[in-house]
Amino acid sequence: MEIKKLEAKDIEPTVELWYKVSVTAHPFVPAAYWRNNKEAMATIYLPTSETYVSIEDDKIVGFIAMAENYLAALFVDNKLQGKGIGKTLLNFIKGKRTVIHLKVFKKNIKSIEFYQSQCFNIVSENKDKETGELEFLMEWRKNPAHTGVTL
């Protein structure tokens, strides 16, 4: 598996991956919500984020997008989930950050469990303004013991 910075030619397949995974992972959100956000994902969110794609056999199988220390997106092809791609992308980004925040829908138990297994903690619970769904704000902090820095 190769991880590389998103290029213009990667945007369309990355948006399609995001859409397919979003619809599957969030059955409690109408598919129209995701469909209506495809253009913004392609023209605003991905181009303005620090985005990396995971490539296998010349195909994008996952991606991670950061806005400063906020994990805006981590998506892996539905058929390839559970094979370590998301963990690899997350560890790649953890190597570039000391703190990461993200939001995840409360009903998305699978993702919450994944992030908790990757040392993220729930910080607060809020209501997403666009969907009306409850979501958790989660946080990860680099363990100072692993940095070699004495505090």
Secondary structure, DSSP 4 states (H G I P E B T S, - for coil): -EEEE--GGGHHHHHHHHHHHHHHH-TTS-HHHHHHTHHHIIIIIHHHSEEEEEEETTEEEEEEEEETTEEEEEEE-GGGTTSSHHHHHHHHHHTT-SEEEEEEETT-HHHHHHHHHTT-EEEEEEE-TTT--EEEEEEEE--GGGTT---
